[in-house]
Amino acid sequence: MTSTAPVFVVGTPRSGTTLTSRVLRRHSRLFAGGAADFFEDIYARRGAIADPRTDLGAREEVIERLRTLYRRRSGGQSQERIDRLFTRTDLLDRLRRAPGYAELFATFVASQAQDAGKPRWVNHVPKDVFHLDDVFALFPDARIVICARHVLDFLVSYRDQFRRAQRRAAPANADRLRKLYHPIGTSILWRASVRVALDAIARWPARVMLNRYEDLVSDPARQVARLCAFVGEAFEPDMLRVDMNNSSRAVDAQGIFVSSVGQWRSALSETEAWLALTLCGDALRRLGYAVEPVRPRWSEVGGWAGTLPVYAISAMRANADRRGPNMRYLARRLAALARAK
């Protein structure tokens, strides 16, 4: 039996969330557009915006933030699609009739799905892993796919993601992305995301699925069939024909490829690997990964530790315009780190 529940693809950054979303959108019934950052961009601000159910001004503010959501995050075809729907359809009127936050967001995404001729929608925003209580509060029947990846390959991909911006002739974004990597700070980000993910899997085992990047690329047919069973759709072979490259290193590769697995062995120093494994070894094991012994250079350990405060300030400044108020952003991550193992 097919389902009508929305699907949210979340997880650690650089863990295959985009690939998973692209796989799902190849399904004849599933629409997955651009990453609609509703929960952190809009819903997390609800205390300041007020309640759209009782405040017409608040509703108009939410609608305006939805109308420009893709433009403020990434733009491209997703924003062009929304501009067309606002101009040529009754989307604005439908949004004005939506009583609350859940209905506003559902109308916003479902209208895009309907425009594409599909009955269900998928949203992929990795950091929504920190908003799962809110997701289930608004969409109790939601299905959550949590993507994860070995921390060492994650580090390589996170460090080198600026290369994609360079290939797209986006020097400002490439410079921003360069500032976001630090083997200690970035590993802490991974650990915070995974702690929340593991907690979610324990709390909602029937509604949350772990989707390891390595499983997806190593045996895509089996893993995609498992994804379909979880979200309540029949497997379609066309889902495996993904034409994309979201790799930060494999420039010429397309679709679902395994070459990114284990790349840390030639791309990371042993010191970087040791720092990440020291911070994240327990979480890795809980995700089912092996933890290999590595030997650091202690002088490099001290050097990386000494640059951590500078990195933290630089990274916060580089990303401030993309994630909203820093204190709220930090509070969610720190709360995740404070949770019991």
CORZITA-V617801 format. One record per backbone hydrogen bond with DSSP energy under -1.0 kcal/mol. NH is the residue of the N-H (numbers start at 1). CO is the residue of the C=O. Records with the same first field share a line. If there is no record, write none. Layout:
NH=CO  CO
This chain:
7=121
8=143
9=123
10=145
11=126
12=147
20=16
21=17
22=18
23=19
24=20
25=21
27=24
31=120
38=36
41=37
42=38
43=38
44=39
45=42
46=43
48=45
49=45
50=46
54=51
55=51
59=55
60=56
61=57
62=58
63=59
64=60
65=61
66=62
67=63
68=64
69=66
72=68
74=70
75=70
80=76
81=77
82=78
83=79
84=80
85=81
86=82
87=83
88=84
89=85
94=90
95=91
96=92
98=95
104=100
105=101
106=102
107=103
108=104
109=105
110=106
111=107
113=109
114=110
115=111
116=112
117=114
118=113
120=29
122=31
123=7
125=9
128=125
129=126
130=127
131=128
135=131
136=132
137=133
138=134
139=135
142=139
143=6
144=207
145=8
146=209
147=10
148=211
154=150
155=151
156=152
157=153
158=154
159=155
160=156
163=160
165=161
166=162
167=163
168=164
169=166
170=165
174=170
175=171
176=172
177=173
178=174
180=177
186=182
188=184
189=185
190=186
191=187
192=188
193=189
194=190
195=191
196=192
197=193
198=194
199=195
200=196
201=197
202=198
203=199
204=200
207=204
208=204
209=144
211=146
213=148
216=212
217=213
218=214
219=215
223=219
224=220
225=221
226=222
227=223
228=224
229=225
230=226
231=227
232=228
233=228
239=236
240=237
241=238
242=240
251=249
255=244
261=258
263=260
265=262
266=263
267=263
268=264
273=269
274=270
275=271
276=272
277=273
278=274
279=275
280=276
281=277
284=280
285=281
286=282
287=283
288=285
289=284
301=297
302=298
303=299
304=300
305=301
306=302
307=303
311=307
312=308
313=309
314=310
315=311
316=312
317=313
318=314
319=315
322=319
323=319
324=320
329=325
330=326
331=327
332=328
333=329
334=330
335=331
336=332
337=333
338=334
